Amino acid sequence: MDATDRKLLNLLQNNARTSLKDLAKQAFISAPTAATRLNHLEQTLLHGYQAQIDYKALGYVIKAYVSLDLQPTQKKQFYRFVDSIPNVLECDCITGQYSMIMQVIYRSTEELDDFINHLQEFGRTTTQIVFSNVVATRGMQLEDAEK
């Protein structure tokens, strides 16, 4: 990956709907070259394009992080369960006191409580409800390695 690829990735992270023509112009390359590079990046580094939705505008006003202490023997069953819950935006296996952490959204604390009650069938939980967002979900701007 060179500086041009990093430039293309940064542009796409800022706006994944940037046209091929604009990507080429901003990266100082031709449109066919941009298309070839973008195709290669899609095969190696890009895992799709995603719209960022304003969940609050849809009524999902409760955002929380839920940690779960899960026994290794429960992982297979838990993975199936958590994958079936659309309110779970992300679930990561982590180190430390808890083995899983999930980012979830719900319309009410009652719905969140119901989810946590189901989770407790797998183990001990702790929940942190988000008051405000300081840094929105974003990509990491890639720096030029030659600097």
Residue pairs with C-beta under 8 A, 6 or more apart in sequence:
1 45
3 144
3 145
3 146
4 27
4 28
4 29
4 37
5 37
5 41
6 142
6 143
6 144
6 145
7 26
7 27
8 23
8 27
8 34
8 37
8 38
8 41
9 41
9 45
9 46
9 139
9 142
10 139
10 141
10 142
11 18
11 22
11 23
11 26
11 27
12 18
12 23
12 46
12 49
13 138
13 139
13 140
13 141
14 139
16 49
16 50
17 49
18 26
20 31
20 34
20 35
20 38
21 31
23 34
23 38
24 30
24 31
24 33
24 34
27 34
29 37
52 136
52 137
55 63
55 105
59 107
60 87
60 105
60 106
60 107
61 107
61 108
62 105
62 106
62 107
62 108
62 109
62 111
62 112
62 129
63 103
63 104
63 105
63 129
63 130
63 133
64 103
64 104
64 105
64 106
64 112
64 127
64 128
64 129
64 130
65 101
65 102
65 103
65 104
65 127
65 128
65 130
66 101
66 102
66 104
66 115
66 116
66 119
66 125
66 126
66 127
66 128
67 94
67 97
67 98
67 100
67 101
67 102
67 125
67 126
67 127
68 78
68 98
68 99
68 100
68 101
68 102
68 119
68 122
68 123
68 124
68 125
69 97
69 98
69 99
69 123
69 124
69 125
70 78
70 99
70 100
70 122
70 123
71 122
71 123
74 122
74 123
77 122
78 100
78 122
81 118
81 122
82 88
82 91
82 100
82 102
85 104
85 115
87 104
87 105
87 106
87 111
87 115
88 102
88 103
88 104
89 102
89 103
89 104
89 105
90 102
90 103
91 100
91 101
91 102
91 103
92 100
92 101
92 102
93 99
93 100
94 100
94 101
98 124
98 126
104 112
104 115
106 112
106 115
109 129
112 127
112 129
116 125
116 127
119 125
